[in-house]
Amino acid sequence: MNLFLSIIMVFAVHCSIAASVVVAVTNITVDQQALLSLKAHITDDPNNPLLSNWSSNTFFCNWIGVTCDVRETVTALNISHFDLRGTIPSQLGTVTISTLPS
C-alpha cells in the first residue's frame, strides 16, 4: 500500500509541475501577442524603437519599455517617452499590467 501511495504522490507532483509550466507558457504567448498587436497598431514611431526592438525573434521581457516578473509575465509597460502615435488594440486588455506611467 505504501508503494501505491508513493506512486500516486509522484504522479500528483509531476502533474502539478507540468500544469504550472503550461500556464507559464500560455502567459508568455498571450503577453507577447498582445504587445506585438500594440506594435502593429502604432502608426508613427519617429525613432523606430519598437520597430527595431520588438520582434517575435527576441524574448519580449527584454524588449525596450517592457518589465516582467520572475514568472515572465508583463508587470510594467513604459513607452511614454517614444512619442508614438496609433491606437490601443483590444488585445492589450489580455495583459495584466500592474504598473503604468501616469
N, C-alpha and C positions, 0 to 999 in steps of 0.2 A: 504494500500500500504506500509506503514512503517513496518508493521509486516512481509510482504513478503520480503522486503529488509533486515530486521534483520535476518530472517531465511537464506537468501542467504549468508549474511556476516558470520554467524556462520558456515555454511556449508563450505564456502571457507577457513576459518581459520582452521577448522578441517581437511580438505583435505591437506592443506599446512603442518600442523604438522605431519600428517600421512606420507606424502611424504618424509619429512626430516628424519623421523625415519627409513623408508625403505632404504634410501640412506646410513644412518649411519650403519645399519646392513649389507648392502651389502659390504661397505668398510671394515668392520671388518672381514667378511668372506674371502674376496679377499686377504687382507693383511695376515691374519693368514694362509691361504692355501699356499700363496707364501713362507712364512717363513718356514712352515713345509716341503715344497718341497726343499728349500735350505738345511734344516737339512737332508733330505733323500739323498741328493747328497754329503754329507760330508763322505769321505772315511776314514779319520783319525781324531779323536777327542781325543787327548792324555789325557787330564784331565777330559773328559766327561762333560764339562759344558753344551753343548747343549743337549746331551743325557739325562742328569739328570734334566734339567730345562725347555727345550722347549717341552711342552706337550699340546695336544689338551684339556687336562683336566684343564689347568690353563689359565688365561686371558693373551693373548700374549703381551699386553702392559707392563706386569710385568716380561716378560722374560729377562734374562740377555743379555745385549748388545742392547736391543730394547728400543727406546724412542718414545712415542706417544704424540700427542697434545690433547687438550681438546675434540676434536671430535673423539678421539680414532682411529686415523689413524697414521701410522708409519711416523715419521719425521726424525729419525736418526737410523742408524744401525752401531754399532761398535763392531765387533767381531775379530778385527785385532790382539789382544794380546792372542788369544787362540791357535795359531799355528795349525790351522785347514788345512786340505787338502781335496780337492774334486773339483767338478765342480759347476759352477753357472748355475742354471736351467733357462730356458726362462720365467718361471712363476714369477721370481723375477722382471721382467720388468713390471708387473702389479701394483707394489707398487710404489707410488710416494714418494721417499725419498729425503728430501731437504738437508740432511747433511750426508756426507760420509767422513770418515777419509782419509787423503792423504797418 
